Amino acid sequence: MFIESIKVKNYRNYDHLELSFENKVNVILGENAQGKTNIMESIYVLAMAKSHRTSNDKELIRWDEEYAKIEGRIHKKNSTVPLELILSKKGKKAKYNHIEQQRLSQYIGNMNVVMFAPEDLNLVKGSPQVRRRFIDMEIGQVSPLYLHESSQYQKVLLQRNHYLKMLQLKKQSDLAMLDILTEQVVQYAVKIVDKRYQFISMLQKWAEPIHSGISRGLESLKIEYIPSVDVSETMDLSKMIEVFQEKFAKIRQREIDRGVTLIGPHRDDLAFIVNGRNVQTFGSQGQQRTTALSVKLAEIELIHAEIGEYPILLLDDVLSELDDFRQSHLLNTIQGKVQTFVTTTSVEGIDHQTLREASTYHVVQGSISKVQ
């Protein structure tokens, strides 16, 4: 899979931009604050219908404009398909092959991307929220059903939290209504947790040998899912439902006192264990970076295994964050098989065949030109 072209209108600092790309490494060069990352971000947004940098879509729309539009042509196996995304103050409109999609969960997954940016180094040492977002975004790309169930879970969770707040403030007293909302939360929660366990198991399969390679065989990586309820991947859904129901019954009064839902997928986490120790707490910065890189490279292989095509790789200002050995490992892995976009202020000091053969674009104050 690769993106042949992209066209943006009223996006960030671009009033209009049209670019064609080759199915290899595309380097976007420029000083900071010139608009390099905005090009990279527009490719990500076209795929995921949301940004990796902000949760506020209004920030993506050019100042004083009503809407932003991104169009792309995606080459998949033997066909080329147009994608279109319009962001406005009223919401989003997404089209696949000229047909408007009723739900974003039907649209996401038509174009697969893996983003690796400096903030992804926080995957290991950052907050649980960063890791939950990672897992949700990645499963969503290969499972539209997961996206739909996550969205439904968030809606019911919001209702349940609102009702708990009303009970806390004594504005409501009907516990039967709380039981109904709890039951709905449980039904979605177990499906999400079950799917996350499956995903982590697949990710582990790819990440372990990759990590061993990057660490020259000195380290062994394990990825563990840490649920907020005492469930395990060996349980079937009916057993998980039973465990969730018992736990909710136990903590009912505590939740009413606090006015918030205290357990569920929105409270779960991941742990990265290297040589038996949690890298977040005990790992060196080098180990944390190797772990983040291993997980990102594993993602590429996992998506390929799931859909039969390699995703598009977006490397946003990340090469300068990696030492020579990790840079080489990354570039060797993608060479000749993954369309890759690299933003950087300079390629000096990165001596690699992949970059020597790359297409290069130069960005200055929102104006971009291909280097011949």
Secondary structure, DSSP 8 states (H G I E B T S, - for coil): -EEEEEEEEEETTEEEEEEE--SSEEEEE--TTSSHHHHHHHHHHHHHSS-SS-S-GGGGB-TT-SEEEEEEEEEETTEEEEEEEEEETTEEEEEETTEE-SSHHHHTTSS-EEEE-GGGGHHHHS-HHHHHHHHHHHHHHH-HHHHHHHHHHHHHHHHHHHHHHHHHTTS---HHHHHHHHHHHHHHHHHHHHHHHHHHHHHHHHHHHHHHHHTTTS--EEEEEE-SSS--TTS-HHHHHHHHHHHHHHTHHHHHHHTS--SSGGG-EEEEEETTEEHHHH--HHHHHHHHHHHHHHHHHHHHHHHSS--EEEEES-GGGS-HHHHHHHHHHHTTTS-EEEEES--TT---HHHHTSEEEEEETTEEEEE-
